[in-house]
Amino acid sequence: MHDDKQMMLLRIYTDESAHIGDKRLVDELVRMARTEGLAGATALRGRLGFGGRKGAVHQHHSLGVGDNMPMVVEIVDTEPAVRRFAGTLGDLHHIGLVTLERVEVLHGSLPSAERPK
């Protein structure tokens, strides 16, 4: 029996300057998640962060010159739906760390597989 409250949270780390062609990567990730019918996605802008092979610091600079803020896209849905979506990310550039964890949904929409079409 599937427990509706047990869901998965997929986090995709990137930065503000990451693009796919002329579109921002975070905008495309949220659009892709919506197109796939996932339960929800949110793009969050960080204040300061670092990571990756180079360990570059992403931060706000005075007067906004050279800003490249860290970004995180969070996606929540059932495990099969989130894993299927994560499998489509391999060809995208400028994605840093991608994490997956179990979460308990206390309030909110149904998983994609159980929402009315």
Beta strands, then each sheet from edge to edge (+ up, - down):
strand 1: 6-15
strand 2: 19-20
strand 3: 23-24
strand 4: 40-45
strand 5: 48-50
strand 6: 57-59
strand 7: 70-77
strand 8: 98-104
sheet 1: 4+ 7- 1+ 8-
sheet 2: 2+ 3-
sheet 3: 5+ 6-
end
